């Protein structure tokens, strides 16, 4: 990559902190090792090392939007602070090409004793604007922040939401080439968050964005590349869809242990003559079906994860006549049928699905919990579970779509994920009639009248 093509280049970046158990140990470290060195004796340290980042390297091209995900303590904020120059690395190098504006920790860059007006001038000046440019843009900044007369009050009187409003309003008006956005947007209200997203989408057409979030949907929606940090190291990077799916798998495994699902088996050529219902969950003897089914095996490492107490073996779409579907138009009745085997006793099984677009964004979905939580059914090991979801398919823009399916045991809030399959079913939409948005609603009637003589 030439020097003109990159916006950020991080090379072998590491950051070490010295952790002291007591203030006395800090004082000892300041004095005793120097005396030991002068006396020619072995030097003893009175701290423990903590590496917030270890040998991190990546490059961001101009115009890219990069999402960084990871659990708390993974090193995300440390990385951003070093890129912005507010923290110095222990080793490694950072090269940036362009003016950086950052929204990091809540209130960073603001003096709590100064008024909002004074902080705007101070913060914008730090980001490279002259007083003349700040004067010219001040009213726009205030209008974007929309905090009213509080602009003349000390920042220490602001709520967290007002603080974010003012901080984002400043970075939106400093002609930055690179925007660095941490989790701070999570504290804003819905209206302001939408305003920020509109600004970001406009900025992304020409600028570079480094976006940190726990919200994988936002990362898949906004970013064209993703980096997963774990314990200070890059665990995975690539397409946002692939990285976010691996991150979600790790999240479940951290909660309930490593996945031990063995083989994912998809059953085809199944009898489809049963009548359709709105939502159906029943238990069957799976041994009666095995000899009549064609079984295909997939790679469980890339396609699925879970504890293995139950296993999904068939996922199919059908039209209202029971015929298999490979493409949809929208507005028609369809049924999604999921067949699973219980490998252990399940006292409260839940089967659910999510329809996703090609970017991995969740469009809609449902599960069986709310329909059956007052009449829980148990399933013994060796028996099968069939769930059917019948609904009117929304109108989807033309393209490719997929279905995630999962089976768990428990409740919505507390459950064990036994088998989760990414992209279990792929299908196409051939509709081209969606006016706006990710999905269209099959309208029953649209009316347009002229009303005369209103004035």
N, C-alpha and C positions, 0 to 999 in steps of 0.2 A: 504494500500500500504506500503510495507516494506521500510526501509531506503535506500535499494539498488536499488529500482525500480523507484524512482522519480528523475526527473532532477530539477524541480522547484516546490515549494509548497508555495502558498500565502494564508495567513490566516487572515481574518478580517482586511484587509489593508485599511487604510484611510489616506488622506492627506488634511490638512487644510491650506489655505493661509489667511493672514490678509491683507485686502484691505483698503488702506488709501485714502481719498479724496484729501488731501493736505499734503505737507511735514510738515506743522505745526502740523497736527494731529499725525503724526509719532513721533514727538518730545514730544507731550503731553502724548502719550501712554508710552513713555520711562520713564517719570518723575512722572506724576500726580498719576497713580494708586498705585505706591509704597508709596507715601506720604499719600494717602487715607487709605491704609492698615495699616500703622504705627499709624495713628490717630484714627483707629477703625471706620472709616466711610465706607459706601458702596462704592465698587470699580466700577468706570465707565470706559468703554472701548471706545476708539476713532477710532475703525476700524470696518469694516464689514467682516463677515466670508464668505469664499468661499471654499467649499469642492470639490476639484478636483477629489477625489476618496472617496467612502463611503462604507466601510464594504465589500470589494471585496475578495472573496475566490475562489481558484481553484488549481488544481494540474496538472502538466505536467509529463507524464511518460518519461523515457529514450527512445529515438528513435522516439518520436512523433513530428509531425509538426503541430503547433497550429497557426491558423490565428486569428487575432484580428481586428475587423472592428468597425467602428463608425464614426460619423460626427466629424468635427473639434470642439475641445473643450470638447470632451466626456471623456477625461482622458487617452487616449492611450499612449501618449508620457510620461506623468507623471508616469504611471505604469511601462513602460520600464526603465525609469531612476532609479526608485527605485529598480527594479530587478537587474540592473547593478551596483547599489551602488553609483550612482552619486547624488542621492537625498534621504533624510531620511524621513521615514513615520512619520505621526503624531501619529498613533497607528497601531497595527497589527504587523505581523511578515512575513518575507520572508526567506525561506530556499532554498539554491541552492546546487546542487550536481555535481560538475565539473567546469572546467574552462570556463568562459563566454567571448565571443568576441562580440562586439556590433557595429553596424553601425546606429547611431542615427541621431541627427541633423547634417546638412551639416557643415563640418569643426570641429565638436566636437572632442576634443582630439588632435587637431593640434595647434601648435604655428604659427601664420601667419608670424612671422619674421624669422622663421627657414626655411631652405631649405627642399625640399622633402626628401632628404637623411637623414637629421637630424631628421625630423619628423618620418620617418620609424623606426629609431633606438629608438627614445623616445617612440613612441606608442607601438612598439613590446615589449619593456622592461616593460612597464606598464602592458601589457597582459601576462607577465610571461616568456618571452624568454631571455636567456642569450645573451651576446654580441657574443659569439662563434656561437650560433645557428642563430643569426641574420646575421652574416657574411656569414654563409653557405647558407642562403636562400635569401640574398639580391638580387642577380641577377634574381631569380625566381619572386620575388615581383615586381621588375622593369619591367620584361617582361610581367607579368600579367597586370600591370597598363597601360603599353604602352603609356607613356607620353613623351618618348624621352629625350632630353636634359633638359627638364623642371625639372627633378629630382634634378638638381643642383641649381634651382632657388627658391627664397622664395615662400612659399605657398600663400602669399597674392597676388601674380601675377597670380594664377591659376584661370581658369574658374570653375564654379560649377561642370561641368562634369569631369574635371581633378581631382578635389578634391575627388569626389566619387570614381573615378578609383583608386586613391592611397589608400584611406581608405579601400576599399573592398579588394584590393590586400594584405594589411597587415593582415586583419582578416582571409583571406583565407589561410594564411601560419603560423598560431600560434598554431596549434594543439588544437583548442578549442573543448570542449565537447558540448557546447551550443552556438548557434548563435542567436543573437537578431537583427532583420532587421527592420528598420523603413522605412518611405516613401522615404528615400534618393535615392533609385534606380530609382525613377521616373524621375530624371534629367539626367540620363545617355543616351548615344546614343544607337541605336538599336543593333549594333554589340556588344557593351560591355554588354548590358543587357542580350543578349543571352549567352555570356560567363559566366556571373554571374549565370544565371539559370542552365547552365550545371554543374557549381560547386555545386550549391545548391542541385541539384538532386543527385549528387554523395555523398555529405555530408549527405543527409537525409537517406541514407542507414544504417548509423551507429550512426549519431549524432542527437541532438535535436534542433529544430528550432522554434523560436517565431517570427512570421511574421506579420507585421502590414501593411495594405494596404487599400486604398479605392476601389481598383480594385477587385470586387467580383469574376471575372473570374479567376484571379490568386489565390485567396483564395481557390476556388473550385478545381482548377487544382493541387495546391501544397499541400494542408493541409488535414489532416484526422480528424480534430476537429476545431471548430470555436467558438469564443466568441464575442458577440456583446455588446459593452459598450455604454451607453447613460447617459449623465449627471453624470458621475462618478460611475455608478452602472452597474452590469451585468444584461442586459435586457433579454438575451437569450444565451444559449450555446447548442451545439449539433453537428450534422452533418453539414459540410460546405454548402451543398445544401439547407437544411431546413433553416439554420440561414440566409444565403444570400438572400433567397427569402423573408423572413420576413423583412429584412433590406431594400430590394428594395420596398416592399409595403409601409414601413414607409416613405421612401424617397418621393414617389409620394403623400402620404397623407400630408406630410409636405408642399409640393408645392401647393396643391389644396384642402386641407381639408380632413376630415375623409371619409372613404369609406362608401357608403350607398347602395351598391349593395345588393339586397335581396336574390333571389334564382338563382342558376345556373341550367339551364335546358338543358339537352342533348337530341336531337331529333334523334331517330333511325327509321329504315325502311322507309327512305325517297325515293321519286322517283328519280332515278339516270339516267334517259334516255336523259337528255339534252346533247347536244354536248359540247365537251371540247374546251377551248381556252387557250392561253398562260397566260393571266391574265384578269380577268373579275370582274366587280363590277356593280351590278344593284340593283334596289329597287323594292320590291314586296309588295302586300297587304298580310300581315301575317295572317289575319283572315281566308283566304281561306285554310290555311294549318293546322290550329290548331286541327280540328276534326279528321284528319287522322293520327296524330302523336302520338307515344308512348313517354311519357315524364318521365325522371328520374331526381330526385333532389339530389344534392350534398351539402356538408357542405360549405357554402360560406366563412367562416372564414379561413379554411385551404386551400381552392382551388382557391380563386379568391379575387379580390378587385377592387375598382373603384368608381367613382362618381355616377354611375347608370343612366346616361342620355341615355345609350344604353346598351343592354344586349345580349351577345352571347348565343345562345340556341342550336346550332348544330355545331359540328366539325367532319368531316369525311374524310378519305383517299379513293380514288378510283383508279383502274387501267385504262388503256386506253379504255377499253370496258365498263366502268361505274360500275364495280363490286367492292364492298367494299374490302379494303385491311386490313389485320391484320399482315402481314409480308412481307418483301421485300428482294430481292437479290441484287439489285443495277444494274443500267444501263437501267432500264425500265422507260417508261413514267408513271407518276402518277399525280393525281390532288388532291389538298387539298381544300375542300370546307368548307367555314365558313358562317353560317347563323346567323344573329343578328336582334334584334328588337330595333327600336328607341323609347325611352320613352319620348323624347323631341325633338324639332327641331334641326337637325344637318345640319349645312351649309357647312361643309368640313370634312366628315367622312373619317377616315383612318382605314383599317383593316390590320393587319400584323401577322406574325408567326415566330417562331424560333424552329429549330430542335435541341434537346439537347441529350447528351449521359447520361449514368446512373449516372455520377458524377454531372450532371447539367451544364456541359460545353456547351456553344453555339457553334454549328458546322456551321450552315448557316441559312439564313432566308430572308424574303423580306416583303414589304408592298405595299399598293396600291398608296401611295402618289405620287411618281414620275411619274407613268403612267397616273394619272388623275388630277394632279395639274393645268394643263392648261385648263381643261374642268371640273371644279368642279361641282359635283352633290349635291343637297340638299335633305334631307329626312325628311319628316314630322313625328311627333309623331304618333305611331300606325302602321307605315309601316315597312317592313322588308328590310334588306340589305343582299345580297348574294355576297360573294367574292370567286373567284376561282383562284387558282395558279396551273398552269400546268408546269411541269419541268421534266427533266431526273434525277432520284434519283441517287446520288453518291453511290459508293460501300462502305458500312459501315462494320467495323469488326463485327463479330457475337456477338449478345447481345441485350439488351433492350434499347429502345429509346423513347423519348416523345416529344410532341409538345406543346409549349406555344403559345397561341393566344391572341390577344388584339384588342379592338376597341377604337379609340380615336377621337377627333374632333379638327381640327386646322391644323398646319403644322408640319414638322419634328422637328423644333426647339421649337415652342410654341404650345402646345396642352394640352387638358384636357383628362386624361385617364379615360374612362368611365367603361371599364370592361377588366380586365387582368386575364387570367386563366392559372394557372400552370398545366402542365401535362394533358392538355385537351384530348389528344389522346395518347395512348401507342401502340407501335408496336415493332416487333422483326426484326432483320436482321439475315438472315441465311447464309450470305456470309462469306467465310473464305479466300478470295483472295486478301485482302488488304496487299500490300507489306510493306509500311511504312506509318506513319501518322495516323491522326484521321479519315480521309476519303480517299477513292480511287476514281480516275477519270476513268469512262468507256472509255478505249482507243479504238479509231477507227482502229488504225493500229500501230503495232510495227515492226520496221525494224532493222535488224542486218546484216551487210556486212563486209567482210574482204577486206581491201585495201592493195594491194601488192606493193612492190618496192617503198616505200616512202623515203628511204634513198639512 
